[in-house]
Amino acid sequence: MLKGQMVIGQSGGPTAVINQSLVGAILAARECEEVTGVLGAKHGIAGIMNEDFIDLTTQSIEQLEDVANTPAAALGSVRLKPGQEECEKVFEVFKKNNVRFFFYIGGNDSAETAHIIAEMAKQENYDFCTVHIPKTIDNDLRVTDHCPGFASAARFVALAFMGDDRDNAALSGVKINVVMGRDAGFLTAASALAKQGDDCGPHLIYVPERAFSVERFQYDVKAVVQKYGRCVVAVSEGITDEHGAPVMTSGERDSHGNLQLSGTGALGDFLSGKVKEAYGDEAVRVRADTFGYLQRSFPSVVSKVDAKEARMVGDFAVRHAVNHGIPGSVAIKRLSSMPYDSECFITPLSTVAREATSLDDRYINADGNGVTEAWLAYVKPLVGDLPKIGILS
Amino acid sequence: MLKGQMVIGQSGGPTAVINQSLVGAILAARECEEVTGVLGAKHGIAGIMNEDFIDLTTQSIEQLEDVANTPAAALGSVRLKPGQEECEKVFEVFKKNNVRFFFYIGGNDSAETAHIIAEMAKQENYDFCTVHIPKTIDNDLRVTDHCPGFASAARFVALAFMGDDRDNAALSGVKINVVMGRDAGFLTAASALAKQGDDCGPHLIYVPERAFSVERFQYDVKAVVQKYGRCVVAVSEGITDEHGAPVMTSGERDSHGNLQLSGTGALGDFLSGKVKEAYGDEAVRVRADTFGYLQRSFPSVVSKVDAKEARMVGDFAVRHAVNHGIPGSVAIKRLSSMPYDSECFITPLSTVAREATSLDDRYINADGNGVTEAWLAYVKPLVGDLPKIGILS
């Protein structure tokens, strides 16, 4: 049985419930006598290398519950993808501090970091267990049914479209909303939950899993306007053309080498221009919004299932590590959709690390401009009940 | 005593609670025997001219309550500022249908429309009463303490900044958020409610009431980063330079001749560039978001005071018109801030029509980059309690 200190860190883009996972892990660790100390790494791997730790055994339950209900990473996050050298430094710090448990809350990049460190421990015969705790609003981790963090972001997107569709119905025109999701369309597809009636938007949904054609987009928009006198469009920030080139980017890259697509209106403005072009001299009201960071950090719009599961995966990770000592990534298995029920299981780090997944074909409609009933059946229980739209008739 | 049909319409940019005012008016009208019919005008003045009405006496209370809780204008809105000819047409329709009461829910432009029609009735000795029901997220109507619609938008902005500040604390850098408010900084100033600790953002707040200097902005941001290692900025979409020229616009105008500033990342991108410029070769993470239409139409983030008062002004307008027959605009008087209490009164249409107001000098700090305690005392009771931010220490 392993016995020693534990380190926990948070990595990548924050979510509304990532602190639920942190608190779930802290509270579980406090109950385990095998865990002799609970160290929070400030800004993930960066904090470990600098031994910038915070003692997580002293906070009151009340304080921890406040943290759990606060969006974004309470320990600070990091976008560092460590190489061999950095991982060696991390491992040195672990050995020096008798760290026997390491929990890293993050996406596939964080799973890869955990994987490298786990392999290193094995090679050195250092008794050690590292468990990756999943989090990502993108919902693009393999193996798991879905990722903690996604459902709350999806709830924000669904509510945003619900209100914005009413706004568009009040002042008709074409409205384009750019949603986060570089390579996976899960979050953009969640906008479909806003639709409570046949004529409600979003009327068109474009995800990165399908090549985007400007001509087809123009045709689609005109057809919807013809039918309903207006059109609300959901589009992923990461849509690409038939050659895989981004339709529009701001050109910047983050430290993972990913193109930075959020935080700018470039894609929305570009698509607005294309709609106006399609109408030529005909007057048409076109507006675009880029939802940006609000999608991942908005307080008070949290899915109950998401908050509960985020807590659950943190708790499960610690108990698994302490009881079994086998490295892995926590995944969620859906037991039932109605009523919704789920449980955790462990999957090898290699099955989650590095490569991500994307929206399954069966969730995208044949025209590539909307979602299917199967998608709604998948996502609805995660996001939870939404307010009822009242319409005058 | 006036007796006849009533017409009600909604105008201008929607809000999260404009339908509360509509339902307040409908329910009051149903109780008044002087009101022989309740006609909802589709898309405001445009619907009246085309006699495009919906009978508002048939809906169930349940349906109306659903409508009241749904953002944006359930009757449809319009941005038409009618001239003399259009107003004559409206008046014709009113006479033809024995309309004796007219209620127009909107901002200062709508008050002006109501004013012109009221004057027309007086000249023609047509017994008629028109009452303007205030609504605007901009909070820029004269006379009233504040405007229905503002507090819910302010709540959205405060929550957005609260989460985004935690996001920025997790992944440090400079974050610029562009908030709605073409000429008035009320909504941008509401971002200050997000600040629950000295080091919390927004650290800088720029409103259109103060000339914006790019150099001063660069200086301010660097000073905050120096102190806290990061910086969250709130900036109104309508900031102008010392000559009154917009710092950055998309160049488009709506039918009121207003520059269209929302729905594009132009200002945020411009300011991001200026921050990077200030840092020269030094690496700095800079991001910008433009909150856009979500601010005015997001469901489920509604201020309780706002919802209640929006209902109240609709109810008051009808009872005033029926009981007194004197045209005017409904205004809100704050009776107490702690505990919060308010009541309605009527102010002449001319005191609200046309000209708008802006953020009082005493609400803006001496440096022109933040707000005062007086502002927080004014806005806090309107927005209501906000979630508590939990911080690890």
Interface residues (C-beta under 8 A of the other chain):
Chain A: Q10 G13 P14 A16 N19 G40 H43 I54 L56 Q59 Q63 L64 E65 D66 V67 A68 N69 T70 P71 A72 A73 A74 L75 G76 S77 V78 R79 L159 A160 M162 G163 D164 R166 D167 A169 A170 L171 S172 K175 S250 S262 G263 T264 G265 A266 G268 D269 S272 R287 A288 D289 T290 F291 G292 Y293 L294 R296 S297 F298 P299 S300 V301 P387 K388 I389 G390 I391 L392 S393
Chain B: Q10 G13 P14 A16 N19 G40 H43 I54 L56 Q59 Q63 L64 E65 D66 V67 A68 N69 T70 P71 A72 A73 A74 L75 G76 S77 V78 R79 L159 A160 M162 G163 D164 R166 D167 A169 A170 L171 S172 K175 S250 S262 G263 T264 G265 A266 G268 D269 S272 R287 A288 D289 T290 F291 G292 Y293 L294 R296 S297 F298 P299 S300 V301 P387 K388 I389 G390 I391 L392 S393
